[in-house]
Amino acid sequence: MTAWYDHHLLSHLSLPHLGYRPEPGCVDLWVLHTDPDTVLAAHRLVAVLDARERQWADTMPTQDARNKCLVSRIALRLILGQCLRTTPNGVRLAHGRCPSCGRRHGKLVPVGAPGLHVSCSGARNTVMVTLASAAVGVAISADEQMPGCSDAYPQPDGRPAIGKPGAARNSRSRPACRVREMSYFKAVGAGLCAPPHASEAGPRLGSGIHGDVPAGWTVTSLAAPAGHVAALTLHTPVGQPDTRIRQHGCGTCRADGDMASAPVPAGLGA
């Protein structure tokens, strides 16, 4: 049984024991909110971030966006510090190479920690942080912030768009479809080549996953606050049991107990 304890400076952040490693097929998911107490605690812990992280947070267009950046990155460092048996500011993070263009703006990677995979996302006042033993991507967004799904943009490796064109394009399923796309492309390390509000006609990755999920990946809808949609993608080799998601943090965003994932049906709709 994993022993979790609450960090005394960042409220509602339950940390794993020293040297913790997620089991294969299991994802640890932390859900935090940028309430005044948590934001104040994050500002007190800003020294655990490196210079590039602090500069990145300072470039955010609003204070709310900056708060989400600080909370998510500080929480990630506290979690990884436990896993790697080091201090939060001793954790080294880097961006991997994008599988599409080769530049180092791909997924966030803990340096010197093979077998540990992370992903973070935030929307409004909610932040999600994930930890897994295989490639993982998490995405959360407010419904009205989600652009529609497109039909024909390719996958990062140049193959045709995933699934059947035109699926999951009605207004109710668009946000769920798009957030699943975002989680998948974060998991494979590509992310988006243009901001989420970019025109559908513009070139970007992250579009087109509204049919069958590629072999070896599982996409799961997550419980989220009202007015939000969230999803998680995990690399799941053939023969591996269904993904298990262990949630820590906000109880109002949590399903009862562990949440078992299931393969996403064609359409990836709501």
Residue frames as qw, qx, qy, qz and C-alpha x, y, z in Angstrom:
[[0.000, 0.889, 0.458, 0.000, 0.00, 0.00, 0.00],
 [0.417, 0.464, -0.024, 0.781, 1.46, 3.35, -1.01],
 [0.349, -0.633, -0.431, 0.541, 1.93, 5.81, 1.85],
 [0.218, 0.642, 0.243, 0.694, 0.84, 9.31, 0.82],
 [0.344, -0.583, -0.432, 0.595, 1.15, 12.39, 2.97],
 [0.181, 0.933, 0.280, 0.131, 0.09, 16.02, 2.60],
 [0.533, 0.262, -0.124, 0.795, 2.83, 18.53, 1.90],
 [0.291, -0.639, -0.487, 0.519, 2.77, 21.13, 4.65],
 [0.101, -0.418, 0.108, 0.897, 3.34, 24.10, 2.32],
 [0.311, 0.067, -0.544, -0.777, 1.19, 23.22, -0.71],
 [0.564, 0.034, 0.557, -0.609, -2.30, 22.35, 0.50],
 [0.853, 0.292, 0.227, -0.369, -4.02, 19.23, -0.82],
 [0.567, 0.591, -0.566, -0.095, -0.82, 17.91, -2.42],
 [0.881, -0.340, 0.317, -0.091, -0.35, 14.33, -1.26],
 [0.249, 0.720, -0.635, -0.129, 3.16, 13.14, -1.94],
 [0.941, 0.053, -0.332, -0.039, 4.43, 9.59, -2.54],
 [0.759, -0.591, 0.190, 0.198, 7.01, 7.92, -0.37],
 [0.075, -0.757, 0.555, 0.335, 10.73, 8.23, -1.12],
 [0.154, -0.283, 0.888, 0.327, 11.78, 6.22, -4.16],
 [0.623, 0.389, 0.549, -0.399, 8.20, 5.69, -5.36],
 [0.047, 0.197, -0.712, -0.673, 7.64, 4.32, -8.86],
 [0.707, 0.177, 0.094, -0.678, 4.22, 3.89, -10.50],
 [0.630, 0.010, 0.776, 0.034, 3.26, 0.34, -11.37],
 [0.044, -0.032, 0.711, 0.701, 3.03, -0.57, -15.08],
 [0.162, -0.475, -0.755, -0.422, -0.38, 0.39, -16.40],
 [0.315, -0.748, -0.508, 0.289, -1.05, 2.75, -13.49],
 [0.238, 0.554, 0.046, 0.796, -1.16, 6.55, -13.63],
 [0.304, -0.532, -0.506, 0.607, -1.02, 8.78, -10.55],
 [0.094, 0.639, 0.364, 0.671, -3.11, 11.91, -11.13],
 [0.246, -0.393, -0.450, 0.763, -2.98, 14.98, -8.90],
 [0.027, 0.729, 0.467, 0.500, -5.78, 17.56, -9.14],
 [0.338, -0.362, -0.338, 0.800, -5.07, 20.94, -7.55],
 [0.117, 0.867, 0.430, 0.223, -6.85, 24.28, -7.59],
 [0.388, 0.283, -0.129, 0.867, -5.34, 27.75, -7.66],
 [0.387, -0.828, -0.396, -0.084, -7.26, 28.93, -4.61],
 [0.016, -0.921, 0.224, -0.319, -5.72, 31.82, -2.63],
 [0.693, -0.606, 0.390, -0.017, -4.04, 29.57, -0.04],
 [0.888, 0.110, 0.329, 0.302, -2.47, 27.31, -2.68],
 [0.480, 0.778, 0.028, 0.404, -1.29, 30.28, -4.78],
 [0.271, -0.892, 0.291, -0.213, 0.24, 31.92, -1.70],
 [0.820, -0.375, 0.416, 0.121, 2.04, 28.68, -0.84],
 [0.805, 0.419, 0.234, 0.350, 3.30, 28.36, -4.42],
 [0.227, 0.900, -0.122, 0.352, 4.72, 31.89, -4.36],
 [0.522, -0.750, 0.394, -0.097, 6.57, 31.01, -1.16],
 [0.832, -0.148, 0.497, 0.195, 8.08, 27.99, -2.92],
 [0.609, 0.789, -0.030, -0.079, 9.06, 29.73, -6.16],
 [0.114, -0.783, 0.605, 0.092, 12.75, 29.36, -5.27],
 [0.714, -0.107, 0.689, 0.063, 12.56, 25.62, -6.08],
 [0.712, 0.661, 0.238, 0.012, 12.13, 26.52, -9.76],
 [0.622, -0.108, 0.259, 0.731, 15.10, 27.11, -12.02],
 [0.026, -0.452, 0.080, 0.888, 15.67, 30.40, -13.82],
 [0.120, -0.039, -0.703, -0.700, 14.07, 29.23, -17.07],
 [0.193, -0.514, -0.836, -0.020, 10.93, 28.09, -15.28],
 [0.127, -0.642, -0.377, 0.655, 10.57, 31.40, -13.46],
 [0.021, 0.314, -0.355, -0.880, 11.11, 33.28, -16.71],
 [0.134, -0.245, -0.847, -0.452, 8.51, 31.08, -18.43],
 [0.158, -0.632, -0.712, 0.263, 5.96, 31.84, -15.71],
 [0.101, -0.575, -0.109, 0.804, 6.69, 35.56, -16.00],
 [0.030, 0.095, -0.577, -0.811, 5.84, 35.49, -19.72],
 [0.049, 0.491, 0.870, 0.010, 2.26, 34.39, -19.04],
 [0.018, 0.469, 0.325, 0.821, -0.28, 36.98, -20.26],
 [0.511, -0.649, -0.135, -0.547, -2.36, 37.03, -17.04],
 [0.239, -0.506, 0.678, -0.477, -1.79, 36.51, -13.34],
 [0.879, -0.041, 0.288, -0.378, -4.19, 33.54, -13.39],
 [0.869, 0.427, -0.246, 0.037, -2.08, 31.87, -16.10],
 [0.239, 0.620, -0.623, 0.413, 1.08, 32.56, -14.13],
 [0.572, -0.378, 0.533, -0.496, -0.46, 31.05, -11.01],
 [0.967, 0.135, 0.078, -0.203, -1.33, 27.85, -12.91],
 [0.662, 0.566, -0.437, 0.224, 2.24, 27.61, -14.21],
 [0.057, -0.580, 0.639, -0.502, 3.72, 28.04, -10.74],
 [0.748, -0.230, 0.426, -0.454, 1.37, 25.58, -9.03],
 [0.957, 0.259, -0.051, -0.119, 1.78, 22.87, -11.68],
 [0.607, 0.561, -0.475, 0.303, 5.58, 23.09, -11.92],
 [0.195, -0.541, 0.623, -0.531, 6.16, 23.35, -8.17],
 [0.861, -0.125, 0.304, -0.387, 3.81, 20.43, -7.53],
 [0.893, 0.387, -0.228, 0.020, 5.67, 18.41, -10.16],
 [0.337, 0.599, -0.591, 0.423, 9.03, 19.15, -8.54],
 [0.498, -0.422, 0.546, -0.525, 7.76, 18.19, -5.08],
 [0.952, 0.073, 0.138, -0.263, 6.42, 14.89, -6.45],
 [0.799, 0.481, -0.314, 0.174, 9.54, 14.07, -8.44],
 [0.012, -0.676, 0.589, -0.442, 11.77, 15.02, -5.52],
 [0.746, -0.282, 0.482, -0.362, 10.17, 12.20, -3.53],
 [0.952, 0.294, 0.038, -0.075, 10.48, 9.73, -6.40],
 [0.670, 0.581, -0.305, 0.347, 14.13, 10.60, -7.04],
 [0.740, -0.506, -0.246, 0.369, 15.11, 10.98, -3.37],
 [0.429, 0.142, -0.005, 0.892, 16.26, 14.56, -3.84],
 [0.031, 0.506, 0.344, -0.790, 15.17, 18.10, -3.03],
 [0.491, 0.736, 0.445, -0.136, 12.61, 19.77, -5.32],
 [0.227, 0.911, -0.235, -0.250, 15.22, 22.18, -6.67],
 [0.351, -0.458, 0.775, 0.257, 17.52, 19.21, -7.26],
 [0.678, 0.406, 0.613, -0.008, 15.15, 17.80, -9.86],
 [0.078, -0.383, 0.485, 0.782, 16.36, 18.41, -13.42],
 [0.582, 0.563, 0.545, -0.216, 13.75, 18.85, -16.14],
 [0.096, -0.340, 0.540, 0.764, 14.23, 19.17, -19.88],
 [0.698, 0.464, 0.125, -0.531, 12.12, 19.15, -23.02],
 [0.667, -0.006, 0.689, 0.284, 12.49, 16.18, -25.34],
 [0.023, -0.204, 0.551, 0.809, 12.72, 16.45, -29.10],
 [0.643, 0.371, 0.194, -0.641, 9.50, 16.94, -31.01],
 [0.619, 0.049, 0.753, 0.217, 8.94, 13.84, -33.20],
 [0.522, 0.772, 0.363, -0.011, 7.64, 16.12, -35.94],
 [0.330, 0.922, -0.130, 0.157, 10.32, 18.82, -36.28],
 [0.811, 0.110, -0.332, 0.468, 13.14, 17.56, -34.06],
 [0.051, 0.614, -0.273, 0.739, 13.36, 20.73, -31.99],
 [0.339, -0.138, -0.789, 0.494, 13.48, 20.56, -28.21],
 [0.371, -0.148, 0.159, -0.903, 9.99, 21.76, -27.46],
 [0.591, -0.151, -0.742, -0.278, 8.55, 18.30, -26.96],
 [0.707, -0.588, -0.348, -0.184, 7.31, 16.67, -23.77],
 [0.257, -0.785, 0.441, -0.352, 8.75, 17.45, -20.37],
 [0.872, 0.086, -0.465, 0.126, 11.29, 14.83, -19.27],
 [0.603, -0.763, 0.231, -0.014, 12.83, 14.26, -15.81],
 [0.460, 0.683, -0.560, 0.088, 16.58, 14.08, -16.50],
 [0.145, 0.382, -0.862, 0.301, 18.32, 10.94, -15.26],
 [0.514, 0.009, 0.652, -0.557, 15.05, 9.19, -14.40],
 [0.335, 0.096, -0.781, -0.518, 14.40, 6.51, -17.01],
 [0.277, -0.319, -0.907, -0.001, 11.00, 4.95, -16.56],
 [0.024, -0.586, -0.516, 0.624, 9.38, 8.07, -15.09],
 [0.136, 0.383, 0.521, 0.750, 7.01, 9.98, -17.37],
 [0.028, -0.504, -0.485, 0.714, 5.11, 13.15, -16.50],
 [0.086, 0.475, 0.505, 0.716, 2.55, 15.53, -17.97],
 [0.055, -0.429, -0.476, 0.765, 0.84, 18.69, -16.70],
 [0.019, 0.491, 0.546, 0.679, -2.16, 20.74, -17.80],
 [0.066, -0.385, -0.524, 0.757, -4.27, 23.58, -16.44],
 [0.050, -0.506, -0.534, -0.675, -7.50, 25.45, -17.14],
 [0.392, -0.771, -0.171, -0.471, -9.15, 28.27, -15.22],
 [0.340, -0.707, 0.479, -0.393, -8.35, 27.45, -11.58],
 [0.948, -0.156, 0.257, -0.101, -7.64, 23.72, -11.99],
 [0.184, 0.687, -0.694, -0.113, -4.26, 22.04, -12.49],
 [0.989, -0.040, 0.090, -0.114, -3.61, 18.38, -13.30],
 [0.033, 0.693, -0.720, -0.037, -0.25, 16.62, -12.89],
 [0.981, 0.033, -0.030, -0.189, 0.36, 13.01, -13.92],
 [0.156, -0.618, 0.770, 0.016, 3.09, 10.47, -13.21],
 [0.957, 0.153, 0.082, -0.232, 3.43, 7.09, -14.95],
 [0.622, -0.389, 0.602, 0.314, 5.96, 4.41, -15.88],
 [0.505, 0.315, 0.628, 0.501, 5.13, 4.83, -19.59],
 [0.090, 0.134, 0.242, 0.957, 4.52, 7.77, -21.91],
 [0.044, -0.651, -0.712, 0.258, 1.56, 9.79, -20.63],
 [0.065, 0.231, 0.176, 0.955, -0.27, 12.96, -21.61],
 [0.050, -0.610, -0.707, 0.353, -2.99, 14.84, -19.74],
 [0.042, 0.250, 0.261, 0.932, -5.15, 17.73, -20.93],
 [0.033, -0.645, -0.682, 0.343, -7.89, 19.80, -19.32],
 [0.084, 0.133, 0.237, 0.959, -9.72, 22.76, -20.75],
 [0.329, 0.400, 0.453, -0.726, -12.81, 24.85, -20.20],
 [0.559, 0.477, 0.675, 0.062, -15.49, 23.96, -22.72],
 [0.349, 0.910, 0.176, -0.139, -15.64, 27.37, -24.38],
 [0.163, -0.780, 0.494, 0.348, -11.86, 27.44, -24.85],
 [0.602, -0.068, 0.756, 0.248, -11.89, 24.36, -27.05],
 [0.337, 0.428, -0.434, -0.717, -11.72, 24.78, -30.84],
 [0.898, 0.200, 0.102, -0.379, -13.55, 22.32, -33.02],
 [0.690, -0.216, 0.639, 0.262, -12.03, 19.10, -34.28],
 [0.369, 0.613, -0.423, -0.556, -10.65, 19.00, -37.78],
 [0.940, 0.209, 0.121, -0.241, -10.63, 16.19, -40.30],
 [0.877, 0.458, -0.058, 0.134, -7.42, 15.78, -42.16],
 [0.005, 0.857, -0.495, 0.142, -4.28, 16.87, -40.35],
 [0.773, 0.227, -0.588, 0.078, -1.60, 14.15, -40.15],
 [0.819, -0.550, -0.083, 0.143, -0.14, 12.36, -37.18],
 [0.266, -0.868, 0.346, 0.237, 3.34, 13.44, -36.00],
 [0.566, -0.265, 0.680, 0.382, 5.04, 10.70, -37.99],
 [0.158, 0.333, -0.501, -0.783, 3.39, 11.88, -41.21],
 [0.070, 0.265, 0.950, 0.153, 0.76, 9.16, -41.46],
 [0.223, -0.483, -0.454, -0.714, -2.80, 10.19, -42.39],
 [0.386, -0.372, 0.307, -0.786, -5.15, 11.56, -39.76],
 [0.037, 0.010, 0.964, -0.263, -6.46, 9.04, -37.24],
 [0.323, 0.422, 0.716, -0.453, -9.98, 7.77, -37.69],
 [0.318, 0.542, 0.680, 0.378, -12.73, 8.60, -40.10],
 [0.077, 0.114, 0.067, 0.988, -13.13, 12.17, -41.37],
 [0.394, -0.389, -0.317, -0.770, -16.17, 13.98, -40.10],
 [0.615, -0.409, -0.667, 0.100, -16.61, 11.95, -36.91],
 [0.473, -0.559, -0.435, 0.524, -17.31, 13.69, -33.60],
 [0.247, 0.208, 0.141, 0.936, -17.90, 17.11, -35.14],
 [0.278, -0.757, -0.483, -0.342, -21.19, 18.04, -33.53],
 [0.039, -0.746, 0.228, -0.625, -21.03, 20.90, -31.04],
 [0.761, -0.575, 0.136, -0.268, -21.54, 18.72, -27.94],
 [0.961, -0.116, 0.084, 0.237, -18.74, 16.28, -28.73],
 [0.505, 0.748, -0.177, 0.391, -16.18, 18.80, -30.02],
 [0.243, -0.803, 0.436, -0.325, -14.68, 19.74, -26.63],
 [0.849, -0.310, 0.424, -0.063, -14.34, 16.09, -25.56],
 [0.868, 0.429, 0.101, 0.228, -12.85, 15.20, -28.94],
 [0.333, 0.833, -0.246, 0.368, -10.37, 18.05, -28.88],
 [0.428, -0.729, 0.471, -0.252, -9.16, 17.44, -25.33],
 [0.935, -0.073, 0.340, 0.065, -8.55, 13.78, -26.18],
 [0.695, 0.643, -0.043, 0.318, -6.52, 14.90, -29.18],
 [0.015, -0.867, 0.356, -0.348, -4.48, 17.19, -26.97],
 [0.711, -0.518, 0.458, -0.128, -3.75, 14.45, -24.44],
 [0.938, 0.205, 0.225, 0.165, -2.70, 12.03, -27.18],
 [0.573, 0.707, -0.113, 0.398, -0.29, 14.41, -28.87],
 [0.276, -0.810, 0.420, -0.305, 1.18, 15.42, -25.52],
 [0.878, -0.289, 0.380, -0.037, 1.75, 11.73, -24.76],
 [0.870, 0.340, 0.166, 0.315, 3.60, 11.10, -28.03],
 [0.552, -0.428, 0.068, 0.712, 5.67, 14.23, -27.42],
 [0.330, 0.417, 0.429, 0.730, 4.47, 16.43, -30.26],
 [0.013, -0.531, -0.379, 0.758, 2.02, 18.77, -28.57],
 [0.426, 0.812, 0.397, -0.043, 0.53, 21.43, -30.79],
 [0.550, 0.103, 0.227, 0.798, 2.48, 23.36, -33.42],
 [0.053, -0.457, -0.177, -0.870, 0.08, 26.28, -33.12],
 [0.215, -0.064, 0.569, -0.791, -1.92, 27.74, -30.22],
 [0.207, 0.341, 0.907, -0.131, -5.26, 26.03, -29.49],
 [0.312, 0.707, 0.347, -0.532, -7.13, 29.08, -30.79],
 [0.075, -0.355, 0.601, 0.712, -5.44, 28.87, -34.21],
 [0.664, 0.323, -0.133, -0.661, -7.65, 28.56, -37.25],
 [0.853, 0.027, 0.516, -0.070, -8.59, 25.04, -38.29],
 [0.735, 0.676, 0.006, 0.049, -7.26, 25.92, -41.72],
 [0.033, 0.856, -0.508, 0.091, -3.81, 26.67, -40.33],
 [0.717, 0.245, -0.641, 0.120, -1.07, 24.05, -40.07],
 [0.397, -0.558, 0.542, -0.487, -0.92, 22.34, -36.69],
 [0.402, 0.028, -0.914, 0.042, -0.55, 18.94, -35.12],
 [0.156, 0.091, 0.710, -0.681, -3.07, 17.63, -32.68],
 [0.610, 0.260, 0.036, -0.747, -6.00, 17.42, -35.08],
 [0.607, 0.267, -0.620, -0.419, -7.71, 14.42, -36.53],
 [0.139, 0.082, -0.957, 0.240, -7.88, 11.92, -33.68],
 [0.576, 0.037, 0.317, -0.753, -11.58, 11.23, -33.75],
 [0.836, 0.136, -0.427, -0.316, -11.62, 7.65, -34.96],
 [0.934, -0.226, -0.244, 0.127, -9.86, 4.56, -33.65],
 [0.376, -0.852, 0.362, 0.051, -7.09, 5.10, -31.12],
 [0.510, 0.590, -0.626, -0.018, -3.68, 3.96, -32.44],
 [0.915, -0.162, -0.363, 0.074, -2.55, 0.54, -31.28],
 [0.638, 0.025, -0.415, 0.648, -0.55, 0.70, -28.09],
 [0.004, -0.181, 0.231, -0.956, -2.34, 3.75, -26.66],
 [0.203, -0.587, -0.781, 0.066, -5.34, 4.15, -24.35],
 [0.040, -0.326, -0.010, -0.945, -7.31, 7.40, -24.17],
 [0.296, -0.478, -0.786, 0.256, -9.48, 7.94, -21.09],
 [0.172, -0.729, -0.180, -0.638, -11.95, 10.67, -20.16],
 [0.357, -0.042, -0.636, 0.683, -11.33, 12.14, -16.71],
 [0.237, -0.805, -0.530, 0.120, -13.66, 13.58, -14.10],
 [0.327, 0.216, -0.003, 0.920, -13.35, 17.37, -14.17],
 [0.067, 0.387, 0.445, -0.805, -14.98, 20.42, -12.57],
 [0.407, 0.710, 0.557, -0.141, -18.25, 21.65, -14.06],
 [0.321, 0.919, -0.037, -0.227, -17.69, 23.44, -17.36],
 [0.075, -0.679, 0.693, 0.230, -14.45, 21.57, -18.06],
 [0.970, 0.203, -0.087, -0.101, -13.41, 18.54, -20.07],
 [0.230, -0.711, 0.664, 0.024, -10.31, 16.46, -19.39],
 [0.967, 0.211, -0.108, -0.088, -8.61, 13.38, -20.81],
 [0.420, -0.652, 0.621, 0.116, -5.52, 11.25, -20.35],
 [0.844, 0.435, -0.291, -0.115, -3.52, 9.15, -22.81],
 [0.557, -0.581, 0.593, 0.016, -1.17, 6.35, -21.75],
 [0.463, 0.458, -0.720, -0.242, 1.13, 4.12, -23.76],
 [0.760, -0.185, 0.509, -0.359, -0.22, 0.61, -23.16],
 [0.137, 0.377, -0.857, -0.325, 1.65, -2.23, -24.86],
 [0.749, -0.039, -0.480, -0.455, -0.32, -5.20, -26.10],
 [0.702, -0.140, -0.680, 0.161, -1.17, -7.56, -23.28],
 [0.139, 0.106, -0.509, 0.843, -0.93, -4.94, -20.56],
 [0.069, -0.578, -0.778, 0.237, -3.97, -4.69, -18.26],
 [0.049, 0.840, 0.370, 0.394, -6.35, -1.77, -18.62],
 [0.237, 0.431, -0.282, 0.824, -5.04, 1.54, -17.33],
 [0.461, -0.668, -0.547, 0.206, -5.68, 2.33, -13.67],
 [0.142, 0.628, -0.060, 0.762, -5.81, 5.94, -12.56],
 [0.515, -0.501, -0.545, 0.431, -5.12, 6.77, -8.93],
 [0.064, 0.767, 0.142, 0.623, -6.27, 10.29, -8.15],
 [0.492, -0.372, -0.434, 0.657, -4.88, 12.44, -5.36],
 [0.086, 0.061, 0.025, 0.994, -6.04, 15.88, -4.39],
 [0.397, -0.001, 0.085, -0.914, -9.41, 17.49, -4.90],
 [0.272, 0.168, 0.929, -0.188, -12.21, 15.12, -3.92],
 [0.483, 0.577, 0.307, -0.583, -14.85, 17.09, -5.84],
 [0.465, 0.609, -0.459, -0.449, -13.11, 16.23, -9.12],
 [0.043, -0.324, 0.945, -0.002, -12.74, 12.54, -8.29],
 [0.747, -0.097, -0.483, -0.447, -14.75, 9.52, -9.26],
 [0.798, -0.486, 0.238, -0.263, -15.38, 6.92, -6.58],
 [0.842, -0.279, 0.412, 0.208, -12.16, 5.03, -5.93],
 [0.320, -0.319, 0.625, 0.637, -9.74, 4.19, -8.69],
 [0.603, 0.581, 0.043, -0.545, -10.96, 4.96, -12.18],
 [0.636, -0.021, 0.704, 0.315, -10.58, 2.12, -14.67],
 [0.253, 0.521, -0.342, -0.740, -10.06, 3.15, -18.27],
 [0.726, 0.318, 0.610, -0.005, -11.52, 1.55, -21.32],
 [0.377, 0.061, 0.536, 0.753, -10.59, 1.81, -24.99],
 [0.259, 0.469, 0.122, -0.835, -12.22, 4.84, -26.58],
 [0.611, 0.451, 0.649, 0.031, -14.85, 3.91, -29.17],
 [0.368, 0.298, 0.451, 0.757, -14.77, 5.22, -32.70],
 [0.069, -0.830, -0.374, -0.408, -15.74, 8.87, -32.76],
 [0.455, -0.035, -0.420, 0.785, -14.03, 9.83, -29.49],
 [0.226, -0.599, -0.231, -0.733, -17.12, 11.82, -28.68],
 [0.285, -0.371, 0.510, -0.721, -18.58, 12.69, -25.32]]
